[in-house]
Amino acid sequence: MRLALKTLTYASMHLTVAVAVAYALTRNWHVALAVGIIEPMVQTVMFNLHERAWTRADKRRAQADQARVSTEPPSAVGSALA
């Protein structure tokens, strides 16, 4: 319940700030409301794309690390223990 309430209050704050900034820049309530409604939708899509890009980068880094580890010669400590 707390998470749902927190999400709702954050969305309300985001909408209020977006409308206020758009109104301050345009002095037009119609434009301000349009920006306040459209901007969070665009932001949501862009966040999703951003997360996907970071996930791909993390996977590539993990694959590169794994490839580097598998091609490195055994260390002196590892050889001594064998």
Phi and psi in degrees as a GROMACS rama.xvg file:
@    title "Ramachandran Plot"
@    xaxis  label "Phi"
@    yaxis  label "Psi"
@TYPE xy
-62.6639  -41.4635  ARG-2
-63.2868  -41.6056  LEU-3
-63.4986  -43.4265  ALA-4
-65.1068  -42.8319  LEU-5
-62.8782  -41.3139  LYS-6
-63.7724  -43.4736  THR-7
-63.9855  -43.8557  LEU-8
-68.3279  -36.0826  THR-9
-65.7725  -42.9796  TYR-10
-62.5732  -40.578  ALA-11
-63.4577  -43.8088  SER-12
-63.025  -43.7015  MET-13
-61.0785  -46.5163  HIS-14
-61.0475  -45.7555  LEU-15
-61.7515  -45.9013  THR-16
-64.7575  -44.3406  VAL-17
-62.0716  -44.1678  ALA-18
-65.5767  -42.7641  VAL-19
-63.4665  -44.0375  ALA-20
-65.6873  -45.2499  VAL-21
-62.3684  -39.5739  ALA-22
-67.0699  -41.1057  TYR-23
-60.7951  -34.0451  ALA-24
-82.3809  -33.576  LEU-25
-108.97  -22.4039  THR-26
56.2054  33.2153  ARG-27
-134.728  114.101  ASN-28
-65.9289  -33.4873  TRP-29
-63.9019  -46.2921  HIS-30
-65.3187  -43.4198  VAL-31
-60.2659  -43.9986  ALA-32
-67.7042  -38.6174  LEU-33
-62.3961  -46.5017  ALA-34
-62.1854  -43.8292  VAL-35
-62.1537  -28.7716  GLY-36
-88.8964  -41.6492  ILE-37
-76.0512  -40.4005  ILE-38
-56.1629  -46.0689  GLU-39
-62.8083  -33.04  PRO-40
-66.5557  -44.9782  MET-41
-64.8365  -41.6092  VAL-42
-60.2726  -38.492  GLN-43
-63.931  -44.7887  THR-44
-63.7684  -45.204  VAL-45
-64.8475  -37.4056  MET-46
-61.7665  -41.8726  PHE-47
-61.3333  -45.7427  ASN-48
-63.3801  -39.6108  LEU-49
-61.5092  -45.3147  HIS-50
-63.1832  -41.123  GLU-51
-62.3765  -41.9867  ARG-52
-62.331  -43.4212  ALA-53
-67.183  -35.6954  TRP-54
-64.0033  -43.8813  THR-55
-62.4233  -42.3016  ARG-56
-62.8513  -41.8124  ALA-57
-63.0215  -41.1484  ASP-58
-64.6313  -42.5483  LYS-59
-63.4754  -41.1055  ARG-60
-64.2094  -41.9909  ARG-61
-64.6115  -40.1492  ALA-62
-65.6972  -41.2829  GLN-63
-64.8876  -41.4772  ALA-64
-63.3164  -42.4817  ASP-65
-64.6661  -41.9849  GLN-66
-64.7622  -40.3144  ALA-67
-65.4533  -42.5386  ARG-68
-65.4634  -40.4452  VAL-69
-74.6965  -18.4035  SER-70
-100.248  -7.97739  THR-71
-74.5417  141.941  GLU-72
-67.3934  154.984  PRO-73
-59.0827  144.947  PRO-74
-75.3684  165.229  SER-75
-62.3589  -36.3525  ALA-76
-67.0887  -43.7549  VAL-77
-63.6207  -37.1937  GLY-78
-69.1165  -37.3082  SER-79
-68.1156  -31.2212  ALA-80
-80.2343  -21.3281  LEU-81
